[in-house]
Each structure stands twice: as C-alpha cells, then as structure tokens.
Amino acid sequence: MHVGVVGAGYVGLVAAVGLAAAGHDTAVAEADPAKLAALREGRVPFYEPGLQEWLDSVAARMTFVESAGSLPPCDVVLIAVGTPSGPSGQTDLTQVRQAVREVAATARPGTVVAMKSTVPPGTGLELVRAYLEPAGRDLAYVSNPEFLREGKAVDDWLHPDRVVVGAAEPGAGERVAELYRHLGAPLLMTDITSAEMVKYASNALLATKISFINEIANVCELVGAHIDDVARGVGMDPRLGSHFLQAGIGYGGSCFPKDTRALDFTAALNGYSFELLTAVIEVNRRQRIRVVQRLHEALGGLAGRSVAVLGLSFKPGTDDTRESPGVEIARMLAGAGAEVRAYDPVARLSQEAEQVLGPGARRTATLAEAVAGAQAVVVATEWQEFREADWAAVRRAMERPWVIFDGRNCLDGEAMESLGFTYFAVGRQVGRRRQAAVAARAGRPCE
C-alpha cells in the first residue's frame, strides 16, 4: 500500500519504518523543522535502540514532508501526533484535530484515517462528525492504538502481543489490519470507542500494578518485610504474573501519567468518580515526595546539602524526560535548598538543563562530576552504567554522611553498606537496618 504517517515521534517514526520494512511506500509528515531536517538527512531525531539501523535499511521507500496536507495520495494515513495532558488531566487534542482536518481536506476519496495517537474514548466518533463526514469523499476512520514501549519499540513493533482495530466499516478495518497481517499477532476487531478504551484500560491497569506494589513496599518498610521477596512470591501466581511488580519511585514517561489522568478526567466528565484510579495517581505522586522526605531526615535538612541525582530519563533505554521522576526529584531537592547535580547518559531535555531542573540544579557531563563532593546520591533511573559503577570510587569522591537512596532497587544494598554507605531503598531493609528492625520488633536493643 501507499501509507502516510503524520508525526515522526517515538510512535510515528517506528510505525513508518516498520511499514516501509514490510514493503509499503511510506511518507511521513513532520511539522518540526529540526526533526524534519534530521530525517531528510537520514538521522533519527531521538534515541531509540535499533531504530537508526532500521531506518537506514528502508530509506529508499520513505519520503518526508512538512505537513499532513503535503502527503502524497495514500491508501491509509496513520495519525501519530502528540496528545499532551492539560492541568486538569483533560487531553489536549489540538494536534490531532489539526492533522485530521488537513488530511480530510486533501486526501483522495476512499482514504482510511487510522488513529494511533492515544485519544479519549468517544473522540473518534467526534472527529468523524466534525471533519470526515463534511469532506464528503468517502473517508473512513479507524482506531488503531499503539502499545510500543520506549526503549524497546523496534522489538515491540516486530513482535506485538496484539493488534487492536476499531472501525465502523468492516472494509476500512480490514485494510488497516492488513498492514499487520505479516506479523502474525492476535487481532481484536471492535468498534471505534472500545478500541480507544482498550489503550486507556491497559495503561491504567499497568499503572495500578506499579502503585500497588509501591504501597506494599511502603508497608514492608514498616513491618520489616523485604519487598524483593514479596514481589517475587506474588509474581509466581500465574493469575497475577511478575510484570510491573518492581517497587521504586513510581512511573513516568509520556503514557502512564497522561493516560491515567485523562481516563480519570473522562470518567468525571461523564459523572463517575473513579476512586481507584485517583488513588493510583496519588500514590505515584507521593512516591517521589518520600525520597525527599527520607533524604531530609538522613541529612538533617536539605538546605546547603549537596545531592547527586543519577537518571533524568523516565526509564533506561530512552532519552525521554517527560514526567521523569528524576527530574521532579531534582526540582524538589533544589526547591528545598539543596545543591543538585544531575547526570544521565542519554537524556534529552526539552529546554536548557538549568531551566528544566530548576534553580539550584545543574546537569553534569559525567557520573564522576555529579557525585564529587555530594553527601547523598539518588539513583532515579536504573541505567546499566549505574548498576556497574565503581561505588567504592563514588564513596571516596563523596563527603559524609555518604547516603544512597536507591530509587529503583537496582543496587546490592548489603554491598553498599559494606562500602560505608547509609543505604535506603523502596521496601527493602538490608544489613544494619534490617537487624535494627528485627531487634525493635523483638523488644530488645540491636547489638
């Protein structure tokens, strides 16, 4: 087929390259001049493992244009633009509306418009009434939500666990489904609104698992249990599974925070109080504050203290800092008067680093520069570089009292204590702290 893709972000570009690799002639519309220039030079404008090599292999079947209205005639046009969250949680559909409006005004008769951007349930039917029906050229609309994970997007495209296609017209749905047939993934054909809800429900449930295990971890700290063992035991139940049971400082990124808030807003807009989801969102917010509280206690206050924050991307394998726990923790620490130095091996900040991190925080070029003279370190992203760091050297570069808050439970706590660190994690009690907790429960002093 001839396929158009509007938006060359993490979702759009991976989809475009994947479709080109499958043999389709693919045109990509990207409004950002810097991104467009990079793509025309053959460069991926963000960090996604394996995508540059994949793009190199299919460049001959791809073209890049500056707007949705500039796309050549297509059989299917995928909309993959941003849907950011507003202050109330309401989804900002400005880019979606503009893209659909342009496609409706210029597409040839019979074109299928497939929505890959995450939009609230009911949006598709509204877009059909507002733009496609008035165009009067037999344009069809399909909801085709994406389930790619940043950092593993190429593998997720090649090996999807399901393909969801929501359509009012079976022929249009089949045309979109045909784009994925060669992948051999299970296919769910449904209506437009149900397909939109699948994406929100999936992300809300995953976010719920994360917040739930973090709540369990917080209780583990109070009763002296070890969250690693608890999560492992829970995950052994096949009804529950082990995925998304890693305790830490909470979820971030472009999907979970935005989509949970949007679903909560959509429920409220329709007269329903989604109390469980509201609690999930609040627990996630609170996990980040707990880091600052713990450091405040361990350091005897934060004003004038030096803290290194390791990790600005919201997870390893990506340069995306949207809703990043590390960025937010750095801001809170700096706001409390700490001198903050932050380091990440690949994170891409959307503005000058000092403006993004806030006054009192700056980004460093190396891990060694971040920890030099620091009294505390926060591991906010579990990059392999941090797991494999020479922590003995880190300890020598730091100043007393040598505190580590392992926000991703990715370090060996007992090894950290043996090096002289005061080690904190989420739901873990190791070494001296574990002995003290056991002794306290037994009503005897810790020897």
N, C-alpha and C positions, 0 to 999 in steps of 0.2 A: 504493500500500500504506500501511498504518499501520506506521511504523518507530519503534523505540525505540533510543536510544543511551545507553550507560552510560559516563559520563566525558566532561567538557567541556574536555579539554586540547587540545593542538595537533591531534591526530588526531581525537578525538571530535567536537569542535565543527565542524571543517572538513567532516567527513563528514556531520554533521547538517544543516548549512546547505546543502551540496551536494545532499543528498537532498530537502530541502524545496524547493530551487530547481527540482528535477526534477519537482515536483508531489506528492510524498509528504507526508502528515501526519506530522510528526516530533516525538517527545517526547524530551527529554534529561534524564537523571538526573545530578545533580552533588552530591556529599556535602559539598564545601567550602562553608560558609555564605557566605563573602565572594564566591566565584565565582558561587554561585547568585544572590545578591542583585544582582550586577552584570548577570548575564544576564537576570534578570527586569526590570531597568531598561533592557534593550536594549543593554548595553555588552559588548564583547568584553574579557575579563579579562586578556589578554596581547597582546603586539604581534605581529601577522601582517599584512603589507601586503595591503590589499584586502578583508580579512575583515569589517571593521566595515560597510563599504558593502554587502557581500553579505548580511550578517545583516539589515540594515535593510530590504532588498528582499523578504525572505521571512518577516519576523517573524510575520505573520498565520497562517502554517502551522506555527508552532513553539510548544511549551509546555515549561516547565522544572519538574522535580520534584526532591525532595530525596534520593531513593534508588531503586535498581533495583526494589525491591518496590513502589514507588509508581507505576510506569509504567502507563499505560492498556493495554488489550488491543492486542497488536501481532501483525503477521504475521512480522516479523523484528526481533530485538533484536541490535544490534551492541555488543560489549564492547570498550571503548577506554580501559581504566584503566591505571595505571602498573605497570610490571614492573621495579622498580629492581634494581640489582646488589648482591649481598652481598659481603663481604670476600674470599671465595674465588672469586668470579665466578658463583656459583650465583644463578639468577634468583629473586627474591622474588615468589612468586605469591599473596601474601596478598590483595591487592585483586582479583585475577582470581577466586580461589576464592569470595570473599565475593559478588562480583557474580553469578557463575554460580549460586551457592547461592540467592540471593534471587530470581533470575529463574526458576529451576527450581521454587521454592516458590509462585510467584504467576502465572506465565504461563498463558495459556489453552492448551488442548490443540492440538497441531499447530504451535506456535510454533517458528521456526527461530532458534537461538542462533548468531550469527556472530562469531568471534573476530578482532578487528582488532589487539588488543594482541599484541606480539611475545612468544611463549612458546616454550620449548624443544621440539624435536621429541619427540613422544610425549605431550605434555601434553593435547592434545585428547581422545585416547582415554581417558586417565585421568579427565578431567573428565566424560566421558560415563558411565563406570562409577560414579563417585563421586556424581554429582548428577542427571544427566538420566534415566538408566535407573530409579533408585529412585523418581523422581517419578511414573512410570507414566502420563504423559499424552501419549505420542507426541511428545515434544520431540526435535527434530533438531539436530545440531551440524555447523557448517561452519567451516573455517579460511579466513579471508579477509584475509591480511596486507596491510598498507598500505605504500606506497612514497613517501609525501609527504616533501618537503624543507622544513624550516622556512625561512621567508622567501620561499618560492615555492609554498606549499601550495595556494593557490587555483588557480593555473595548473596545478599537477600534478594536482589533482582533475579539472579540466575537460579535461585533455589527458594522460591516463595512457598510459604506454608499454606496460602490460599489466595485466590483471586476473587474479588467481590465486584460484581457488576450490577448496578441498579438501573433499570430502564422501564419506561412506559411502553416503548415499542420494541417487540422482540427482535426485529431485524437490526435495530441500532445496537442493542445489547450484544447480539451475536457478532457484529462487526468489531466491537471493542474486545470481546472475549477472544476473537481470532488472533489478536495481537499477542496473546499469552499462551496460545494453544501448544506451542512447541516446548514450553517449559514443563508441561505435564503436572501442573499444580491442581489441587482440588478447586472447583469452580462453584461459587454461590451466585445464582441469578435471582435477583429480587427486585423490589420496587425502589424508586429513587430515594425516598425518605428512609427506608430501612437500611439501605446501603450507607447512607450518611450516618445513621445511628450506630452501625457496626463499628466504625472507626472510633467514635467517642466512647462507646461502651468498652471497647478493647483497652484503650488507653486509661480510662477511669479505673478499670479493674486492676490493671498492672500498677497504677499509682496507689491503689488501695493496698495491694500486697506490700509495697515498699513502706508505706506509712504504718501498716500493721506490724511489720517485723521491727520497725524502729520503736514503736510503742512497747513491744515485747522486750526489746533491748534495754529500754529505759527502766522497765520493771526488773529485768535481770540485774541491773546495777544495784537496785535497792535490796534485793533478796540474796545476792551473791551467786546467781547462776551465770553461766558462760554462754553468750548468745551464739557463738560459733557452733557449739554442740547442740543447742536448742534448735537452731535453724536447720542443721543437718538432720536431726531427728524428725522434725516436721516435714522436711522435704522428701524424706523417704516414703511418705504416704503417697501412693500414685494418684490419689484423688486430689492432692494439693500440688505436688511437684516442687522441685527445688529452685525453679527460676524466680528471680526477683525477691529472694529472701536474704539478700545481703544487707545487713544493717549498716547504717552510715549516717551521713549528714543530709540525706534526702535527695530527691530527684531534681533535675533541672532540664535545660535544653529548650528546644523550640516546640515540643509537642506536649509533654505531660502537664507542665504548669498552665499553658494556654488552654489546652483541651479540657482539663478538669474545671477551670474557671468558666469556660464557655458553656459546658454542659450544666453546671450549677446555675448559671445565668439563664440558660434556656428553660430549665425546669422552673425557676422562679417566675420567669416571664409568662409561663403557661399555668401559673397558680399552684406549683408544687414545691414544697420545701425539701430539698434533697439533703437531709441532715447528715447522712453517712458521708457523702462526698464533701460536704462542708468541713467535716472533721478531718478527712484525709488532707485537705488543703491546709488546714490549720496546723496539723501535726508536722507537715513538711516545713512550714514556716518556722515552727518552734525548734526544729532540729538544728537549724543554723544558729539560732539565738543561744542554744545550750552550749555551743562551742565557746562563744564569747563569755558566757557566764562562768564556765569552767576555767578558762584562762584568767578571768578576773580574780577568781578565788586562788588559783595556783600562784599567781604573780603578785598577789596583794594589791591589786589595782592595775589598770592598764595605762594610765597617763604616764608618759615618759618611757614606757617599756618598748622594747624592740621585738617585733614578731615577724617571722618569715611565713608567708603563705605559699605553699607549693601546689600549683594547679589552678589554672584560670579557665580552661575549657571545662564544659559541664561533665565530660567523661573522657576517658582516654580514647585515642583513635580519631579525634576530630579537633578542628580549630575553633569550633563554635562556642562562644561565651554567653549566648543568650540564657538568661535565668540561671547563670552559673552560681552554685553555692560558694565557690572560691572567691568570686568577685564580690558577692554580697557580704561574705565574712570579712574580707579585706576592708570593705567600706565601713562595716560596723566597728571593727577594731580601730580604724583610723578615726572614726567619729568619736570613739571613747578616749582619744588622746594618744593612742599607740603610734609608734613609728613602724610602718608596714612596708616590707619589701616583698614583692610577689614575683614568682617565676613560673613559667610554663614553657615546655619545649616547642610548641607549635601554635598556641592560642592566637587567634586573630581578634584584636579589639577594634570595635567599630569607630572609635574616636581616639584621640590622643590618650595614651595609657593613664596619665595622671587624672584626666577628666573622667574616665570611666571608673577608675578605682576610687576617686575622691581625693580631697586634700589630705595630706599626711601619708599617702601611699604612693609607691612608685614601682614600676616594673624593672626587673633586672635581667641581664642577658644570660646569666648562668645561675645554677643552683648554689655554687660556692659564694657568689656575690650576695645572694639572698640571705644565706644563713650566717654570714660573717658578723659577729657581734650580737646576734639575736639571742634573746633569753628564752624564746619559745618558737616552736615550729608547728604549723598546721598543715597536715597532708590532706588537701581538699580534692585531689584527683589522683587515681591510682595508676599513674604512668609507670611503665617498667623502669624508667630511669630512677624513680624514687624508691621503688622496691629494691633495686640493686645498688643503691647509693652506698658509698663508704661512710657508714654512720659513725664510725669511730673518728673519722676525719671531720665530720659535721660537728660532733661533740667538742672536738678540740677548737673548732672555729667559733663556737658559740660562747656565751657568757652564762654564769649562774642565773637561775637555778636549773637550766637545761631541761626545759619542759617540751614534750612532744604530745600533740593531740592528733592521733591517727584517725582522721575523719572517715576513712574508708576501710578500716580494719585490715589493712594490707601489709602491715609490718609484723615482725616477730616481736611481740611485746616483751617476752622474757629476755630476749637478746638485747632489746633496747634498755631494759633495766640493768642488765649486766654491764652495759657500757656507761652507766651512771645517769641515764635519763630518768626523769619522772614521766612515766608513760600513761597517757589516757587514751581510751578508745570508746567505741559505742557499744555498750552492753558486755564489754569484756572486763574481767578482773584477773590480772595476772600477777605472778610474783608476790611482791610485798603487799600490794593492795588486796590481793586475793586472801593472803594469810591473815591480814588485819580484819577483813570482813568475816572470815570463818571464826576467828577468835572473838569478835564482837558478838556474833550470834550465840556463841557458846558461853558468853558471860565471863570470859577470862582475858587478861591482858595478852597482847601479841608479844611473843618472845623473839 
